């Protein structure tokens, strides 16, 4: 565990959590050459300790970690960080399992993968606009959909007045839908809006985040109060009823 690049005042921070040391070192090297300050961890508990002290912008997280697997690490990570998470799996079939879990990852990649592809995925995540103290957004009125309130300026979501903890990606998907209440978004259009037009991968990743959104909002695929499925197209915001 240690820094892979000299820190700078503008350095982005990345944490690689993987027990395959050669792969972890390779990925960390690519990230360092791309301008990241990098830390390494090789098991789940160590990854959480480093994440708390290092406050990474992005975490590259292996699913099959010793002591604490990637699913549990990601869940615990989400209790104190909204960093981007790229989950690595050894088999493509595992992604099907992860789809059914509220893991909170932003991306999924199957080993083996190209480190350049990983960098491209990370770059696409970090290109997404974020509110910063130096460039605050113009204040906007919160959007209301039944009991659901989406505060775009404060990046806050409430259901019946109670805050709902969403990941960055979950919020961005919801906000994109809520801002255009009469528009049905295809998966590709949602990906272009949230992940960026250069994103390449399985477009059903959108379904994962919609599933997680519905669970957190107290919605279901049957009720579809807040996120509706448009058959043959994709998704649109619901009416709250």
N, C-alpha and C positions, 0 to 999 in steps of 0.2 A: 504494500500500500504506500502510495507516495505520489508526488507531483511528477508529471511527465513533460511539463512545459513551464518556463518561467512565467509567473503570474504578472499580469499587467492590470492597470486600473480599468481597462475596458474588456478584459478577458472574459469570455464565456466559460462556464464551468460544466464539465461532464464527469459523471461517475460511471465506471464500468464494473458491473458485479457479475463475475463469471468464474467458476472453479476450473475451467480449462485455461491454464496459465498462458500457453502459447497464443491462443485466440484472444484472450483478454489483453495481452501485451500488444498484439498486432492491432487490434481495434483502438487501443489507447494511443498507439503511435500515430495512426492515421488522424485521430481527433486532435492530437497535439500539433501535428503538422498543419492542420486546418485552423489553428489559432486558439484551441481550447486549452484551458488549464484542466488537467485530468487527474483523477484519483482512481485507484483500483481497490476492489475488495473481492474476496474469493469465497465467501459464504454469506448466507442470509443475514445473521445477526451483525456481522462486521459491516455489511452494506448499509444497514440502517444506522449504525453508529456514525459511519462516515457521512451519510446523507444529512444527518442532523447538524454536524459541525461544519460541513463543506457547503451546504445549501446549493446543490447543483441546479443548473438550468435544464439539463437533460440527464436521464439515467438509462443506460443500456443494461438491461436486466435479463439474465438467463432464467428460464423456467425451472430447470433441474438443478437447483442449488443444494448443497449439503446443509444440514441443521435446520434450515427454514427455506421452503421452496419459494420460487419467484412469485407465485400467486399470493402467498401470505406476506411476503416482503412488500409487494405492491399495495396490498390493502393497508398495511401499517404505515407505509410511506404516505399514503393519501390522507392520513390523520394529521400530518404536519407539513406537507409540501404539495404545491400544485405544479411541480416540475413536469416536463414532458417525459414519458416513459416509453421506451422501445423494448418490447418483450421478445426475447429470442427463444425459439423452440427447436427441439431436435427433430421433430417429425411434423409434417403438415397436418396430420390427423389431430394433433394436440390443439391446433387453432380451433377446431370444431368444438372441443371441450371448453376452451377459454371463452368462446362466444356465449356459452351458457352461464358464465360466472361474471359477477360485477367486479372485475379485476381492476379497472381504472387505467389500463394502459392506453396509450395514444396510437401505437403502431405495433404490428406483429411481423416478425421475420423468421423464416425457417432456415436452419443451418443445413448445408453450408450456404453462405451468402458472400457476395462481393463486398469488401470493406468500402469500396467506392459507392455501392448502392446504399449502404448504411449511411454514409456521409450525406448522400443526396436526400435520404429520408429525413435525417436530422436537420439539414439545411431548410427543407420545406417546412418543417414544424416551426423552426425559429424565425422564418420569414413572415409568419402570421403576425398581424399587427397586435401590439400589446400597449396597454396604457402605461406610461412612464411619468415620473414627476416632472421631467423636462418638457413633456409634450402631452399635457392633459387633454382629453377630448372635450369637445363642446358638450355641455350638459344636455341630456335629453330626458323627456318624460318617460317614466317606466311604462312598459307595455303590460296590459292586463288581459288575461284569457281566463275567464271564470275566476277561480280561487288562485290562479297562478299569476305571479307578478315577475316580470323580467326587467331588471334595472340594467340597461346597457351601459350607462356611464359608470356605475359602481360595480358592474360585473357581479350582481347579486341576484339570486332567485329565491322567491318566497312562495310557499303554498299555504294558504289560509293564514298568512302572517308569520309563518315559521320558516326560517332560513333552510335552504336545501344545499348541502355541500356538493357542488359539481366540480369535475375536473375542468381544466381549460378547454379541452376538446369538446366535452359534453356541453359546456356553456356556449361555445362557438356554434355548435350544431343547432342548439335550441334558439340562440339569438338570430341565426340566419333564417330559420323558419319563421320566427315570430315577427321579424321585420317585414316580411312579405306575406301577410295572412291569406291572400287569395291566390298564392302561387304554389303549384305542386312541383317539387324539386326532384329531378332524377338523382340517382346516386352520383353520377358523374358530375352534375352541376353542383351538388353539395360538396363533393370533394374539391372541385375547382375553387369554390367559395371559401372553404375552411382550410383545406390542406395546401391548396395552390395548384395552378394549372400544370405544373411540371411533375406532380406526384404520380408515381407509377406503382401499381400493386393491385391487390384484390379489392374491388369496389364494394364487396360485401362487408368490408370493415365498417361502413356506415351503419349496417344493421346492428353491429355490436354496440355502437354508441347509442343508437335509438333504444335498444333493449335496456341498456343501463339507465338512460334517461327516464324511460317509463317506470322502471323499478324505483328510482329515487323520487320521482314526482308522485308516486302512488297511483300511477296509471297502469293500464294493462292493454294487451293487444286486442282484447274484446271491447273494452270501454272506449279506448282511443280518445280520451277527453282532451289531451294536450298535444299528442303527436299522432296524426292519422296516417295510415297506409293508403296510398292511392294505387290501386291494383294496376300493374303493368307500367307504372311510372316511377313511383318512389314514395316520397313523404311530403306532408304539408302540416302546418300548425292546426290544431283542433280548435274547437269553440269553447272548451271548458265545461260543456254540459254533458 
